[in-house]
Amino acid sequence: MSANEILQEAKKLHKVGDELEVLADQNPPIEEALTVISGNVHNTANLLKVAVVLKIGIPAELDTIIH
């Protein structure tokens, strides 16, 4: 799996976290639990991105944007 594919998965995780936030707002009885889970999903996505950069490097497409 390439770095770009892994970063796409991280993007999907962020979307799941966003969707959980919306569900939390719509479901007061479990709002706190969903908010915590949403935060954990966002944190996991961020850690995945950091791991890609540290272990694989910045994908060429992003490297041209950064430099």
Secondary structure by P-SEA (a helix, b strand, c coil): ccaaaaaaaaaaaaaaaaaaaaaaaacccaaaaaaaaaaaaaaaaaaaaaaaaacccccaaaaaaac
